[in-house]
Amino acid sequence: MQVLTTAITLSCVDPWGRTVDMPTTMAYRAEDPYALSLVFHAGSGDVEWVVSRTLLLQGLTSPTGEGDVRVYPSIDEDARAVTILDFCSPDGRLVAQADSYVIQGFLARTLSVVPVGRESEFLDLDGLVARLLGSVAE
């Protein structure tokens, strides 16, 4: 199965109000067509969040999301289009912004591999069930 990745830099605000750039890798796997992962490369180690591809697509143009992940469009201090990613967990909150064109370009690549509406064609449900049953037996 095809895997797409791209490096992106997120601008985050630390607990003291300073802006910190965080290198991040976005990844998309056709075998998991509804999701993509964001791996934050922090000083304390990598942290991965898996988010809905549709959530990011919708968040490019309008506020979306409930619960742990919210995404919405904005404009930075230089009048450039940015996408705000707001992550919440019991361990804390991360609000980051990314260049909307970078996210849009990556999502366009994912759509060329798995178009919207055809995701179910790429799911291997038999393989998933086998993996789940295999993990129960262990």
N, C-alpha and C positions, 0 to 999 in steps of 0.2 A: 504494500500500500504506500501511497505517496505521502511524504511528510514535507510540509512547508515551514520554514522558519525565517525570522527576520529579527535583527537587533534594533532596539528602540531605546531612546533615553526618556525616562519619565522625570519630570520636575516635581519634587515632593516638598512638603513643608514639614520640617522637623518639630519636635516638641517645643523648641525655643523660638519658633517662627521664622527660621532661616530656610531658604530654598536649597535643597540638596538634589543633585542629579543622581538618578538611580539607573544603572544599566539594566535592561530587561530584555528577555528573549520572548518573542511571541511565536507559538508553534501551533500548527494545525495538522491533524491526521485525518485522512479520508475515512479511515476505519471508525472514527468517532466524529461523524460529520456535523453534529449539532453543537460541538464545543470547540474551544481553543484554549490554550494555556498561556499564562503569563508567568514567566519565571523571573522573579526579582533577585538580582545578584547583589545581596546586601553584605556588608562587612562581616556579619555574624553567620553567614551562610545563605544558600539559596532558599527562597520561599516560592512555592508554586500556588497559583490560584487558577482554577478552571472556571471559565465563564462561557455563557451562551454566545454563539456567533451572532445570533439574531439580536441579542442585547446590544452588542457593539454596533451592529448595523443601524439599529434604531437610534442609538445614542449619538450617532454622528449628526442627526438632524433635530432630535427632540429629546427632552428628559425622559429617561426610562429606568426601570428597575425598582425592585422592592427588596427589603431585607438586607442581605450582606453586600450586594453590589449594585451601585447606581451609576449611570453613565449619562452625561449630558454635554451638549455643545457649548462652547464659550469662545471668547476672543481674549488673547493675552494683551499685555501692556504695549506690545508693538503692533496691535491690530491684526494679528495672525489668527487663523482658525485653529482652535485647540479643542481637544476632547477631555473632559474631566472624568476621571475614574475615582469613585469613592468606595473604598472597601472597609467594611466593618466586621469585626470578629470579637469574641469574648476577650481576646488578648490585646485589642486596640483598634485604632482606625488609621487608615492611610488615605490621604487625598492627594491625587497626582494629576498632572496634566501632560498630555502628549500631543504632538503635532497631528492634527486631524488628517492631513494628506498622507502621512506615513501609515496611519491606521487604515485609511480608505484604500491605499494601494495594496496593503497586505490582504485586506478583505476581498478585494477584486481578484487577487491571485487564488484565494480559497474558492471563490465562486466559479472560477474557470475550471477547477478540479471537481467541485460538487456544487452544482447550481441549487439555488433555493427551490424547495419543493421536491427535490430528488434525493434528499438525504437518506430516506429509508432504503433506497436501492443499494446503499453502501454499508448498511449495517449487517454484521455477521451475527445474527441472533443465536444460531446453533453454536458458534464458537463461544459466545458470551455465556450461554447456559452451561456448556462444557467446562469453562473456566470456573464458573461459580460452583458447580457441583464438585469439581476437583478440589477447590479450596475448602469445601465443607468436609470432604473425606479426609483431608490431611490433619 
